[in-house]
Amino acid sequence: MAKIGINIATGSLQQPEMIVGIDLGTTNSLVAIIHPETKLPTALKEFDGSSIVPSVVHFDSFGNVEVGAAAKPYLETDPANTIFSAKRLMGKSYNDIQTHQDFFAYKIIDDNKDSLVKVQVGDQFYSPIELSGHILTALKNRAEHILKTPVNKAVITVPAYFNDSQRQATRDAGKLAGLDVLRIINEPTAASLAYGLGLDPSEEKTIAVYDLGGGTFDISILRISGGVFEVLSTNGDTYLGGDDLDRAIIEYWMGLMKIDTLEDSKILKQQLRLAAEEAKISLSNTTHYETDFAGQKLSITKEIFENLIASIVNKTMECCAKAMKDAGLKVSDINTVLMVGGSTRVPLVKNTVSTYFNQAVNDSVNPDEVVALGAAVQADILAGNNQSMLLLDITPLSLGIETMGGLMDVLLPRNSKIPTQAGRQYTTQKDGQSGIQIAIYQGERDLVKDNRKLGEFTLSGIPSMPAGLPKVDVQFLINADGILQVRAKELRTGLTQSIDIKPQYGLTDAEVEQRLMDSITYAKEDIATRALVEAKTEAEQILSVTEKFMSKNVSLLSKEELMQTAEAMQALQLAITMEDKNLIQGKTEALNELTRPFAERVMDQAISGALKGKGIMD
């Protein structure tokens, strides 16, 4: 007999549990499902007909929390206790956001520069994870109210360029809201899923997804074929979005008013920010905007606005060019350009993108809802209801470990398909070494110092053996959320150690923006540096081996040989300090040539000793 669930509060029949799709946005957030009757993705709307939940959290003096539309009016009346754009703080340290701190009307704590930022409200402190948890709770409550059934499982979207820390923070926020986060999916990829509904399975398309939201920008190039969605490349900036368009207007108006800062008045600061946001929206449809502010008339024309934001829009196009290069495609290869995010409504954005790709952009799907709709599609796939689509995502930056000389040994190159796994064997550097430190890095440069450290751990307890004998297998495993696990195993003993990478903070603005650019700009320099480091490492190894050999076998060498060897070692040591690769390699080879006969002599001596006194019949 079938069981029927009844909602005790309403007396209505409960629907079967659904996996919802959530777009946790900088400015607005949404929750969506696959409609049980139409089988199409639908954003859930309350009685007012709006699908949007403003990503705003307000705390009153009693600790009560309001989220969304109810919290938004407090942006003007109580800005110090009203949090907006919390997503821009996800996985960030104070160092990451200090140059942008003037944008926020609330207090961001600077107590520990190596840890995640916190927001102070009264005498309480909140992490971006907790703040995002409140928004996700509101979305969960909305879904349960509309669907009349418990909602405990979700797919949540993040910008494609969110690093591991930011992805982990998003997952943790979901847990705080009581959600089992089944998948973290990239926003542009989610948008492509929404767009791909109804495609002819025999049709092949290569699309560009241009996603300019409130706080982040992504460009992804995808190939859709036979229901398979393959991400070819991705690029972007985790700190560039509609907020920066607002900032351009704010700075323009402050210049007109001859105001350097509004730090002394949080209310005026917030009012000016909201006025700038209103101006941006208005200028998408008009040529002039005017408002009253603090007893003054403030105005801005569409022409001035476009001049102010031109450099910001151009930054997004630089990312587009990099993504196209990484995909190995020409503009003519792109069949469709899909626009995502409310900021794509700005005419200059739309026109610039259209000009670059030499075609009219596709904004037929509501840019505010398309990401949430795609998340709902992915949720439906995970629920086993849609088996006609397959999603292949990628990792945006290379992953590897530190090896001798501070070099980056890449195990997973950027744009590797995920989920994925890769491994490599390593060994000890010194005799009797009992542990190996595994330091994990993310980036495109040859030296680890130029990349971002994700974490480290030590594989200890390795039995005492000569250098080179232990075999340590290091495996990188990236799950479907793009989250990395590293495992190290000593093959002779079976000794194993692993770590889930949860770094303390994310990439800075400059690191995100320049990571790939630097890999190109400094390519020649990096190659030369790597060659020098490898030469120095080899030289130091042969010096160490020669020194050990000399101390153990001094009786087998003549005084002249000892002197020649000492001179060659000294020359090599001097060469190392002179930072000349060719000189180091020359002196290394000279020492090798000089000492090679010594090893042969020791071997002959050992064989002679082993055979001494042995008869032919022994």
C-alpha positions, 0 to 999 in steps of 0.5 A, spaced: 500 500 500 502 506 498 503 511 503 501 518 503 504 524 506 500 530 509 503 536 511 500 537 519 501 545 518 496 546 512 493 539 512 495 538 504 498 533 501 505 533 501 509 532 494 515 527 494 521 530 496 525 534 491 532 536 489 532 543 488 537 548 484 539 554 488 543 560 485 546 563 491 548 570 488 552 576 490 546 581 489 540 576 488 538 569 490 533 564 487 531 557 488 528 552 482 525 545 481 523 541 475 516 542 474 512 535 475 507 536 470 511 540 464 518 537 466 521 544 465 525 548 470 521 553 474 523 558 479 519 558 485 515 564 486 512 567 492 505 570 492 508 577 490 510 573 483 517 575 484 522 569 484 528 573 486 530 573 494 535 579 495 542 577 498 541 581 504 541 579 511 539 584 517 540 583 524 536 587 529 539 589 536 535 583 539 539 578 534 533 577 530 535 575 523 531 578 517 533 575 510 531 578 503 526 583 501 524 584 508 531 586 510 533 590 504 530 597 506 535 596 512 540 598 507 538 605 508 536 605 515 541 601 518 547 599 514 551 597 519 547 591 521 545 590 514 549 585 510 550 585 502 554 582 497 557 577 502 558 572 496 564 577 495 567 575 501 567 567 501 573 564 502 577 571 502 582 573 507 582 581 509 588 582 505 584 579 499 579 585 500 582 591 503 582 595 497 575 594 496 573 595 503 570 602 502 565 599 498 562 595 504 557 599 509 558 594 515 564 593 519 569 587 516 574 585 521 581 585 521 584 581 527 588 575 523 590 577 516 591 569 514 584 567 516 577 568 513 574 575 514 568 576 519 563 581 519 562 585 526 554 586 527 554 589 534 558 585 539 557 579 534 561 576 529 559 572 523 563 569 517 561 569 510 559 562 510 554 563 516 551 569 512 550 565 506 547 560 510 542 565 512 540 566 505 540 559 503 535 557 509 531 563 507 531 559 500 530 552 503 524 555 507 521 558 501 521 552 497 518 548 503 512 553 503 511 553 496 512 545 495 509 543 501 514 538 503 521 538 506 527 540 502 533 537 504 537 536 498 540 541 493 545 543 487 548 550 488 551 554 483 558 558 484 562 562 479 566 558 474 573 561 477 571 560 484 577 556 487 577 550 492 576 555 498 570 558 496 567 552 493 568 549 500 565 555 503 559 554 499 558 547 501 559 549 508 554 554 508 549 549 505 550 545 511 549 550 516 542 551 512 540 544 513 541 542 506 545 536 503 549 539 498 549 534 492 553 538 487 557 544 486 556 546 479 559 552 475 554 558 474 556 558 466 555 550 466 548 551 469 546 556 464 548 552 458 544 546 461 538 551 462 539 553 454 540 546 452 533 543 454 530 541 447 536 541 443 536 536 437 540 530 440 543 530 433 545 537 433 552 540 435 553 547 438 559 550 440 557 556 445 560 561 449 556 563 456 558 570 458 556 571 465 556 578 469 553 578 475 553 582 481 560 580 484 563 576 479 564 574 472 565 568 468 566 566 461 565 559 459 566 555 452 562 549 451 561 544 446 554 541 446 553 534 442 548 528 443 546 531 450 553 531 452 555 538 455 563 539 455 566 545 458 572 546 453 575 552 457 573 557 462 576 564 465 574 570 469 574 574 475 571 573 482 572 580 484 568 583 478 561 585 476 555 589 477 558 592 484 564 595 480 559 598 475 555 601 481 562 603 484 564 607 477 558 611 478 559 613 486 566 615 484 564 620 479 558 623 483 563 623 489 568 627 484 562 632 483 561 633 490 568 634 492 567 628 497 573 624 498 570 619 503 563 617 506 566 613 512 563 618 517 556 616 515 554 609 513 547 611 511 549 616 506 554 611 503 549 606 503 544 611 500 549 613 494 550 606 493 543 604 492 542 611 488 548 608 483 545 601 482 538 605 480 542 609 475 545 603 472 538 600 471 535 606 469 540 607 464 539 601 460 533 604 458 534 611 458 539 616 456 539 620 463 538 619 470 537 624 476 536 624 483 536 628 490 542 626 494 543 630 501 540 636 498 544 636 492 541 634 485 546 628 482 545 626 475 549 622 470 548 621 462 548 614 458 554 617 455 558 618 461 556 612 464 559 608 458 565 612 458 566 610 466 565 603 465 568 601 458 575 599 462 571 594 466 567 591 460 574 591 456 577 587 462 571 582 461 573 581 454 580 580 455 578 574 459 573 572 453 580 572 449 583 568 453 578 563 454 577 562 446 585 561 446 585 556 451 579 552 447 583 553 441 577 556 437 576 562 433 570 567 434 567 564 427 567 557 431 562 560 436 554 558 434 551 562 440 553 567 445 548 566 451 548 572 456 547 570 464 547 575 470 543 582 471 549 586 469 548 583 462 542 588 461 547 594 460 547 596 453 554 597 453 556 590 455 551 587 450 554 591 444 561 589 446 560 582 447 556 582 440 561 586 437 567 581 439 563 575 437 561 578 431 553 576 432 547 577 436 547 575 443 542 570 446 538 573 452 532 569 450 532 566 457 531 571 463 538 572 465 536 573 472 533 566 473 537 562 468 543 559 473 538 557 478 534 553 472 540 550 470 541 548 477 534 545 477 536 541 471 542 538 474 538 536 480 533 532 476 539 529 473 542 527 479 535 524 481 535 520 476 529 523 472 533 526 466 538 521 463 539 524 456 544 529 458 551 528 461 555 534 464 563 534 463 566 540 467 573 542 468 578 545 473 580 552 471 588 552 474 593 547 474 594 543 480 601 540 483 606 539 488 613 542 490 619 538 488 626 539 489 629 546 488 622 549 489 619 547 483 612 546 481 610 539 478 604 539 475 599 533 476 593 535 473 594 541 468 588 546 467 582 545 463 582 537 465 576 534 465 572 533 472 571 528 476 578 526 475 584 523 478 592 523 476 598 520 480 606 520 480 611 516 484 616 520 488 622 518 492 626 521 498 632 525 497 636 523 503 639 517 506 634 514 512 629 520 511 623 518 515 618 522 512 616 526 506 612 533 506 607 534 500 606 541 499 600 542 494 600 548 489 595 551 484 597 555 478 601 556 472 608 558 474 614 553 474 616 556 481 611 554 487 613 561 490 609 564 484 603 560 485 598 559 491 599 554 496 593 550 498 595 546 503 600 541 506 601 534 510 607 529 512 607 522 510 611 520 516 614 513 518 617 511 512 623 505 514 630 508 514 632 506 507 638 509 502 635 515 498 631 513 492 629 507 494 622 508 498 617 509 492 611 514 494 605 514 490 602 521 490 594 521 487 590 527 486 583 526 486 578 531 484 570 530 485 564 532 481 564 539 485 571 541 483 574 539 490 581 536 491 583 530 495 591 528 495 593 521 497 600 519 499 602 512 499 609 509 501 608 502 496 613 498 500 610 499 507 603 501 505 603 507 509 598 512 507 596 519 508 591 523 505 588 530 506 582 534 503 584 541 501 581 546 505 585 552 504 584 558 509 583 563 504 582 564 496 586 568 491 587 575 491 584 580 486 591 580 482 592 573 483 585 571 480 586 576 474 593 575 472 594 568 474 594 565 467 597 572 464 603 571 468 604 564 465 604 567 458 608 573 460 613 570 464 614 563 460 621 564 457 623 567 464 620 561 467 623 556 463 630 559 464 629 559 471 626 552 471 633 550 467 637 553 472 634 550 478 634 543 475 642 544 474 643 547 481 639 541 484 643 536 480 649 539 482 648 539 489 646 532 489 653 530 486 656 534 491 653 530 496 654 524 493 661 525 492 663 528 499 660 521 502 664 517 497 670 521 499 669 520 506 668 512 506 673 511 500 679 516 502 684 510 502 683 508 495 685 515 492 691 518 491 693 525 494 693 528 487 686 525 486 684 527 492 686 534 491 683 534 484 677 532 486 677 537 492 678 543 487 673 540 482 668 540 488 670 547 490 669 550 482 662 547 482 660 550 489 662 557 486 659 556 480 652 554 483 653 561 487 654 565 480 647 563 477 649 561 471 646 554 468 651 553 463 657 554 467 653 549 473 652 544 468 659 544 465 662 544 472 657 538 474 660 534 468 667 536 469 666 533 476 662 527 474 668 525 469 673 526 474 670 521 479 667 516 474 673 512 474 673 512 482 666 508 482 669 503 477 675 502 482 671 501 488 667 496 484 673 492 482 676 492 489 669 490 492 669 484 487 676 482 488 675 482 495 669 477 494 673 472 490 679 472 494 680 465 497 675 462 493 676 456 489 673 454 483 669 448 486 667 452 492 
